[in-house]
Amino acid sequence: MKEALDLAELGRGTTWPNPMVGAVIVKDGDIVGRGYHLKAGGPHAEVMALESAGEQALGATCYVSLEPCCHDGRTPPCTRALIDAQVGEVVYALADPFPAVAGKGLAQLREAGITVHGPLLEKEAQGLNAPFLIAHTKQRAAVRLKLALTLDGMIADRDGQSQWLTGPSARTEVHRLRAQHQAVMVGAETVRADNPRLTPRDRGNVGRSEMTRIIITRGGLQLDGSHLLEEIDEHPVWVITTASGATSAELVSAQKQGVQILEAASTPDGFVDMEDGLQQLFQRGIVSVMCEGGSKLAGQLLQDDLVDRMHIFRAPKVLGGESGRSGFSAPAIDGLAQARQFHRIATKTHDEDIEEILVPESGLWTETE
């Protein structure tokens, strides 16, 4: 099963909206077939492993990191392939929360006379596919929040300048993380201040090359001259806004330039309701999002308990006092007892910058990548 999980890892960032899955076929104590899912619409892990095993799959055991699918989608069901190959046993790591599967795949295998065991290494399998599990359990896109901060917690100077707080090594790591998601999300302030491209151009060989860029704004946003419009065919731009923002002249103009406008509910103070926004993304097939600020959006996501994993890149700089803008802008709480608790699961060094990786209490997204 450990090898099946390692194989699944080879599909990191490329399988969306599908999960990462690996499969191993074992016959008489020897591995005779291996496979993993690489891309939505492509062969699933079990099918690849069965093809690799050939006739040796007869009576063999299939170890698979996720419950085999049992429905016709872009590809035929894996349960049918396993039954047709006459494997004797299937061992799975994790049940699939996707409603079209959700235990039905295991039931089909048992009905066909195949012995089914599991879950095995369930915690490791949950960590591997945490965004997929979170999205299907909560019916919203899973959120990884990334912020670059000074030692005193500032995201930018008083004028909004943040390029660059961290060094080249940390910024390359951000691109690598970005490429593991379907979409990157920022607030309108970040677009105005930084004019970012938000592409995974320095990802190396990790993840996906195409990226949906999502902007959150409650009102109009001028995008004329923005780098975001330069590669819009390869990297779509979506704006999530309120009803009043959707009719603004700026966003009407942006829509004519290929920007997709999504209208979300409003909070009582007029901001975009981010839970509704993330639900709309999930309904459109976006399972995993990396949010890269700014401070208002980060604060709102934290306040609404919508952060599933957080990466803080801390630079050895101090702005001090009123010289900078805080990394988190959210309503004040009554005291320490109301503070949101996170657990630090890893710390990495990128030259002089430190990356802290944190998850909320009872969070699923605990793997160390």
N, C-alpha and C positions, 0 to 999 in steps of 0.2 A: 504493500500500500504506500510505503514511503516513496518508492520509485514512481508510482502513479501520481502522487502529489508533486514530485519533482518535474515530471513530464507536463503536468497541467501548467506549471509555472512558465513554460516556454510560450504560452499564449498570452502572457501578461500584456494588457493594454490593447490587444488586437481582436479579442473575441466579442466585445460589446455589440449588442446588449446581452449577449450570452455569457454564461460564467466560464471560468477556466476549468477544463476537465482533462484528466489523464487516465489512461487505462493500460493494464498489463495483463497478458494471458500467460498462465502458468500451467505446464503439463509435466506430471511426474517430477515435480520439484525444480524444473528448469523454465526460465522465461523464454517463451516461443513467439511472443508478439508484443509490440508496444505501439501506442498511439496517443495523440493529444489533439485537442480542438484548437485550430489556429485562427479561424475567422468565421463570423456569422455567414451562413449559407454554404460553408465548406463542410467536409466530412467531420462527423463527431468522433470523439476519442475511441469509443468502442468499435466503431466501424473500421477505423484505421488499424487498430490492434488486431481485429479479426482478419483483415486482409493480410497483415504481416504474418499472422500465425498460419494462415491457410488451412489445410486439412487437420493440422495438429490442434485446432480449436475444439474438435470433437471430444466431448467429455472433459474438457479442461476447465480451469477456474479463471474467471475474469475478475481482477481487482480494479475497481473504478472509483474515482474520487468524488463522484456525485451520482445519485440515483439515476439510472438510465431513463431517458425520455421515452414516452409511450404515445406521442401524438404526431400527426403529420403536420410539419411546418415547412420550412424551406428544404428540409431533408426528411426522409422516412424515419420512423421511430427506431431507436436503438434496441428496444426490447424485441422487436421483430427480427432484427439482425442476430441478436444473441440466441433467440429461440431457433431460428433457421440454421444457425451454425451448430446447434445442439451442444452448447456448453453445458457442463454438469453443475456448475456452481457460480454464483455471483456474490462477491464481497464488496460492499459499498462503504464509503467513508461518511457520507452525509446525505440525509434525505433532501429532496429538492422542494423548496417552498413555492415554486411556480405553480399556479393553480391547475394548469393542464396536466401536471405530473403529480406532485404532492402525495406520494404513496401509491399512486395508481401503477407506476412503473414496476415497483416491487411486487405488487399484487399480480400483475400480468405474468411476471416471471414465475412466481410460485404456482399460479394456475397451470402453467405449461410444464410443471414438474421439475423446474430448476430450483436447487437449493439456494436460499438467500441468507446471507449473514451480514450483520452490521448493526449499528454504525461502528467503524473501526478508525481510529485516529480522527475522531469527530472534531475535536478542538482545533487541530491543525488545519482541517478542511474548512472549518468556519472562518479561521483567520485568512486563509487564501482567498476565499470568495465573500468576504465580509460585505463589500459594497452591494453585491448582488442580493445577499440575504437581507440586508437593511432595507434596500429599495423595495423588495417584494413583501417584506413584513410590514413596513410603514407606508407603503404606497406613495413613496416620494423618492426623488433622487438622493443618493447618499452624498454627503458633503465632507470633503477634506479641506480644511482651512489652513492656508499658508500665509504667514506674515513675516516680514523682515523688520526687525526692531533694533534700536540702540540698547545699550545696557540699562538705560533708565526708561525703557519701554516706549520710546518714540518711534512713530512710523515715518515721519517726515519732519522737515524744519517748519518754522512758522509760516513760510510761504508755500508749503506743500511740496517742496523739492525732496525727492527720495532717491534719485539716481546719482550715485549708487551707494546705498548703505552697506551692502555686503560685497564681497569680492567675486572674481570670476568663477572660482570653484563652487561656491554656494549657488551662484546663478545657474551654472550648468546643472547642478543637482535639481534645481527647481524645474528646469526644462525636462529632465528625466522623469520627475514626478508628474508633470503636466501631461506627458505623452501616455501615461497609464490611464487616462480618463477620456471620456467622450467629449467633455466640455470644460472650458475654463470660464470662471465667472468673476466679474468685478463690478464695483459701483461706479456711478457716473463721475464721482470726484476723481477716481483713478484715471478715467479716460481723459478728463479735462487736464489733469496735472501732468500726466506722463505720455499721453498719445501713444499707448503701447500697441504692439502687434499681436501679442498673446498667442503666438504659434509655438510649437515644440521644435523650433529650428535647430537647437543644439542638443537634441535628445540622444544622439549617437545611434545605436541599433536597438534602442528600447522603445516598445510601444508603437503607437500609431503616428503617422505623419500628418493626418488631417485632424482638424480640431474645430468644434463649434464654439464660437466666442459669444458669451452671454453678458449683457449689460443690464444692471438694475437701476432704474430711475423712476421717480414718482412724477416727474414733469418732463418738459422738453429737453432734448439733448442734441446739440449741434455736432454733426458728424462730418460735415464738409471738410475735406482736407485731412481726415483721420487716416492713420495707417490701417485701421481696421477694414476700410473699404478697398484696400489695394489688392487683397487676395481673397475676396469674398466668395468667389466661385469654389475655391479649394477649401476655404475655412469660413463657413457660413457665420453670419452675425445675427443674433437674436436679441431683442430688447424686451425685457419684462417690465411692464409699467402699469400705472393705474388707468382708470377710465379717462380721467382728464388728460393724462400724459399721452394717451394713444391718439388723441385728436389734435395734439399740438402741431404747429406748422413744421417744426424741426423733424419730428418723427414721421409725419406724412411725407416729407421730402426724403428722409432716409429710406422709407419703404419703397419709394420709386427707384432707389439705387440698389435694391435687392435685400434690404434688411427686413427680417421677419419680426413683426410686432405681436407680443403676447400680452393680453390684458388680464391682470390678476386683481384679486380683491384688495381693498385698502385697509390698513389698520386705522383705529380711531384717530390717530394723529396724522393721517394722510400719507403714510409711507406704504410701500408695496408689502402686502402680506406674504412673507417669504415661505411660509408653509404651503400656502396656495400656489405660489410660484414654483416651488419644487415639485409639488404634485402635478402641475401642468407639464413640467419637464418629463416626469416619469410617464405620463400618459402619451407623450410624444416619443417614447423610446429612449430617453436619456436616463441611464441608471446611475452614473457616477460623475460627479462634478468636483472640480478643484476650484475653490474660491481663493482669490489672491488680494482681498481687500476691496476698498479701503476701510478705515476705522469704523465708519457708521454701519456699513454692511456687516463687518465682523462682529460688532457689538450687537446688532439685531439678531444675527444667527445664534450667538451665544445666549442672549436673553431668551430666545424662543426654544432653546435646547435642540438646535438643528445642526450642531457640529458633531460629526461622528469620529473625526480624527483631526489632530491639529499639529502642524509643523511650525515651530518658531525658529527662525534663523536670526541669531543674535550677534550683532557686530560689535567689536570692541571700541565703540564710540559713545560719547555722552553729549547730549544736547543741553539738558538741564533746564529747569524752571519753565519759563514761558517761551523758550527758544524752539520748542518742538510741538508736534501734535501727537497725542496719545494713540497707541495702536488700537485701543478699543474705546468706542464711543457708545455708551449705553446708559440708561437711567441709573441713578445711584441706588444702592441697596441699603438696608437698615444697619447692617453690620456684618462681621466676619461669619456669623452663623448662616447667613444667606448666600455666601460666596459659592460659586459653582466649582465643584471639585473635579480635577482631572488627575490621572495617573501618568507619570512619566515612564514610558516603556523602553525608551532608548535615547541615547545621546550620541551624536556624530560630530566629528571635527572636519571642517572644510577650510584648510589653511588657518587663518586667524578667526574665522567665524564658527560659531557653535550652533548645531541644529538639535533642538529638543523635539521629541515626538511624544505626543500625549493623547490619551483617549479618556472620554468621560467614564464615570463609574458605571459598571455593568456594560461597557462598550464591547462590541464584537471585533472591531478592527484592530486587533492586537498583534498581527504578524510584524516581524522586523524585516523589512525589505532589504 
